[in-house]
Amino acid sequence: MPSISDSFYEPNLEQWRQGDVIDNFHIGQESIPLAVLATPQCDITWGKADYFLFVPVGDFGASFLKIVDPDEALDDDTRSGLVELSKSKLSTIFNHVLRNLNGDYAHRFYYLPPYNTIPTSLDASYLDFQKIFTLSQEKCELMRNNRILTVRDPFRSQIFTRYVSYLGRIGTPDFEREDVYFLLQNSKLLFKNEDLDAIWKKRFKSRDPYF
């Protein structure tokens, strides 16, 4: 089955929209690789926003570890992938990843899946709601050409809702097996693939066509 990436993004339009993805810009001395516009669409449409609200991405590795190991219980060798995870630890991490993807855990972080369709390439990342910032509309106009994609509804609405309340829920399609496996297999954590398959099979046996 396809990754959710296929339905997550759409091409951006000439006018600004909530959910526009901006890449490679600077605020003072800080370089920001990626951010998503979170200003309510009604304020954008009617010209009521003197300042645009953005949610930037954080460091992917650091964000991932805060989600899967919030209490820093893993030692440095395990975090670096030098020591293989036990099946019980892998199961805990697996559940943390899945719960964050589906919106009921680690609300600070919102996952942006990768996108690789010529000419646009976007690495997987996590929005970090603790790093929210605003820019004047005048400065935003200078970055109009830095927009590369737009987050598609209902995900676009969900990003802003989670920022506003951290508890708000908007129904979205569930993230699938490939999304969970992608995050785990592209981390530095070391584990047995057969353990991961067994965990997935136990949790989703009734609906997973892979088993």
Order of alpha helices (4+ residues) and beta strands (2+ residues): beta-beta-beta-alpha-beta-alpha-alpha-alpha-beta-beta-beta-beta-beta-alpha-beta-alpha-alpha-alpha
